[in-house]
């Protein structure tokens, strides 16, 4: 089970990104007032504490890559689904490669926490 904890932490951190960036998009579209900017600010202030806890199970390099790549995939899906944004086929291929990166980065036994 602990081998999947980095993936769980990365997914949590990426989900925070989706909510925070979604709020920012709504502010940008004029559907929310700028007073809602405090929500993403608080969410982003919590993330370093979660990242620190995640480094008990995976090294900083892999943990950061997991977070970034999962965030890229989830934020892209959010933009496409909720905000009806569009991307070119070549950029969709990039998202597919990002999904493959998530699988490879969370593959068990690929790294350890020793420097």
KAMO-V71748 format. One record per backbone hydrogen bond with DSSP energy under -1.0 kcal/mol. CO is the residue of the C=O (numbers start at 0). NH is the residue of the N-H. Records with the same first field share a line. If there is no record, write none. Layout:
CO = NH, NH
This chain:
0 = 3
3 = 7
4 = 8
5 = 9
6 = 10
7 = 11
8 = 12
9 = 13
10 = 14
11 = 15
12 = 16
13 = 17
14 = 18
15 = 19
16 = 20
17 = 21
18 = 22
19 = 23
20 = 24
21 = 25
22 = 26
23 = 27
24 = 28
25 = 30, 31
26 = 29
32 = 35
33 = 36
34 = 37
35 = 38
36 = 40
37 = 41
38 = 42
39 = 43
40 = 44
41 = 45
42 = 46
45 = 48, 49
46 = 50
47 = 51
48 = 52
49 = 53
50 = 54
52 = 55
53 = 56
58 = 62
59 = 63
60 = 64
61 = 65
62 = 66
63 = 67
64 = 68
65 = 69
66 = 70
67 = 71
68 = 72
69 = 73
70 = 74
71 = 75
72 = 76
73 = 77
74 = 78
75 = 79
76 = 80
77 = 81, 82
78 = 84
87 = 91
88 = 92
89 = 93
90 = 94
91 = 95
92 = 96
93 = 97
94 = 98
95 = 99
96 = 100
97 = 101
98 = 102
99 = 103
100 = 104
101 = 105
106 = 109
